[in-house]
Amino acid sequence: MTFSKNESLSRDELQAWQLKHLKETLLRVYHLVPFYKKKV
C-alpha cells in the first residue's frame, strides 16, 4: 500500500497545505464561474 506524503504531515503543515489548495480553488472558481464573480 502506498501512502500520500500528506498523510504524514504535521498539523501545521497540513493546515498550510489545505489553505494553499483552498486559495487556488477559490481563485479558479472566481475566474471561471460568472455567478461567483458577480457576488464579490
C-alpha positions as CSV (number, residue, x, y, z in Angstrom):
1,M,0.0,0.0,0.0
2,T,1.3,3.4,-0.9
3,F,0.6,6.4,1.3
4,S,0.4,10.0,0.2
5,K,3.0,12.4,1.6
6,N,0.1,14.4,3.0
7,E,-0.8,11.6,5.4
8,S,2.3,12.1,7.4
9,L,2.4,15.9,7.7
10,S,2.3,17.7,11.0
11,R,-0.9,19.6,11.9
12,D,0.7,22.9,10.9
13,E,2.0,21.6,7.6
14,L,-1.4,20.0,6.8
15,Q,-3.2,23.3,7.6
16,A,-0.8,25.2,5.4
17,W,-1.3,22.7,2.6
18,Q,-5.1,22.9,2.9
19,L,-5.1,26.7,2.9
20,K,-2.9,26.8,-0.2
21,H,-5.2,24.5,-2.1
22,L,-8.3,26.2,-0.9
23,K,-7.0,29.6,-2.1
24,E,-6.1,28.0,-5.5
25,T,-9.7,26.6,-5.8
26,L,-11.3,29.9,-4.9
27,L,-9.3,31.8,-7.4
28,R,-10.1,29.2,-10.1
29,V,-13.8,29.4,-9.3
30,Y,-13.8,33.2,-9.2
31,H,-12.2,33.4,-12.6
32,L,-14.3,30.6,-14.3
33,V,-17.8,30.9,-12.8
34,P,-19.7,34.1,-13.6
35,F,-22.1,33.6,-10.7
36,Y,-19.4,33.9,-8.1
37,K,-17.7,36.8,-9.8
38,K,-20.9,38.8,-9.6
39,K,-21.3,38.1,-5.9
40,V,-18.0,39.5,-4.9
